[in-house]
């Protein structure tokens, strides 16, 4: 009697514990955005040249600032005196608004008319650490009354960044609503039950709340760096992973309910058969995403631990809350299609036919699937990773984007955000001359500490034997052309003295891009090595891990090739970023191995009794439906990143979504089973299938 009570009591306590924690943990969902850092320069390593320049600038009593450009363009002809007087009044009000918000780092420039007289600009230096307050401040500046006969813009790096950050405004609501809605719809179609989808979604929701709470604590303590992008990606990851693990457990529980009369015995067997592949796949993903800790960029390093925590809590929820809820409901959870004890196991004729096809023609299936993947992978080198400028980062544009184009028509586009050169005093004149000779540099002037442009006989401020020189770029500071100019500028000034350093907003973007390229070279092989070692330990074999890692690598290469074609020729994206490729690669490898583990752990189980060739076909027939469903759910959840108007997340949505589908439909269903069938028992070398002896 006590044992029977305990069998009911323990699951009930687990469910009540999770539900009791759900409310308090859920309160952290709105707090995580408060500890985000979305400043590009804050992510750079201390060794980056632009970071070193930022440190040296403090000696000149100047703080790093985020310039906002207030721009007024005449609706026709020169800006007249009356309009200029109104502009001066609007600028005074703008300065008061910024000062009242304690947002400035220095004095605003006076109104500066363009050479053609058709526009006036003023630069307002803001603190770069304003966070969400930046968007509010920019909105307040845009709400100022207009000036007669002109069109006003709030643009420059500050305006662009505010518009970019606003793209994350719906990340807590719109993104998660879309993700849960898509997953719920798919689960209803898969299970044809109103109860099971809610249980699986509830598991994902509890895992999400717990992961957000842990991420908040880590970020609040300063142990990791969080930005809007990493928060959105981690949220999608935990929903997709928890759903995937839930699908695997539910599928095995339903299978065992046809073999066992008792729901408790069925769950005991389901858990015993499911926990190992779930833990193994989760551990593989965790180790894979933790390789992002090797990144030079703090944003990527922050994404690694957040993703690892998300996967860990997805596993915990799937192995505690979901089995407890399922065992309490029993067969009722599958209503109206309840599995009955003694019923034949329906593995689906479709997957049985696929398994039969692979078994009859394994060599042909392997060759043609590999050829198809290789053709797609041949386009991978054309994937454009030149980087994404803030101007292009928002799909559909923004007021700041239009303002930046207007600014370039009347002024040097980089006037509000010059490149900053720090050089020894003894060589500053030669360095300034070398900088002025660089194509794309519109003007060069030493820093005098005075407001406004320096006079011809002005002397530069000298601090600890160093001089600051401002180089105004002719190009928009976030453009590819500006990045090229800064690269040439660094070469030119170091030709005069190796001690010269170039920093500023554009230099920070260039350093971030170079760090991203370095990360690809370091992290990609590391992830493949880590995943291969984990598979070797899990499968107790050396041949199988090699086959699986090669299949994953080929699948990722094919995905990148197809993405290159779609981005450049179908969607006409301007370019991509090394970070997109890096994050996409890490997730595709780690998640692709997930499905490898689901398939191969079942294949090894079936091979013990029937041999590898029969065992892998049985595993394909049994797991084909659940793996495909899991892949569809994960692809759909990542696809919801496309609801946000941010180019980098739109690209990641396609890259991961398409890659997961390619992996589940082609690689895991055809390529890997065909390769294992051809290898036979050699797949598990050097270990042996114990019961065969």
Secondary structure, DSSP 8 states (H G I E B T S, - for coil): -HHHHHHHHHHHHHHHHHHHHHHHHHGGGGTGGGGB---GGGGS-TTSHHHHHHHHHGGGT---EEEEEEEEEESSSS--HHHHHHHHHHHHHHHHHHHHTT-BSS-----EE-TTSSEEEEEEEEETT-THHHHHHHHHHHTS---TTEEEEEEHHHHHHHHHHHTTTTIIIIIHHHHHHHHHHHHHHHH--TTHHHHHHHHHHHHHHHHHHHHHHHHHTTSS-B-HHHHHHHHHHHHHHHHHHHHHHHHHHHHHHTT-SSHHHHHHHHHHHHHHHHHHHHHHHHHHHHGGGG-SSHHHHHHHHHHHHHHHHHHHHHHTHHHHHHHHHGGGGGTTS---TT------HHHHHHHHHHHHSHHHHHHHHHHHHHHHHTTGGG---S---HHHHBTT--HHHHHHHHHHHHS-TTTTS-EEEEEEGGGHHHHHHHHHTSTTEEEEEE--SSSSS--TT----EETTEEEEEEEESS-TTSHHHHHHHHHHHHHHHHH-TT-EEESHHHHHHHHHHHHHHHHHHHHHHHHHHHHHHHHHHHTBSHHHHHHHHHHHHHHHHHHHHHHHIIIIIS------HHHHHHHHHHHHHHHHHHHHHHHHHHHHHHHHH-HHHHHHHHHHHHHHHHHHHHHHHHHHHHGGGGSSBHHHHHHHHHHHHHHHHIIIIIIIIIHHHHHHHHGGGGGTBS--GGG-
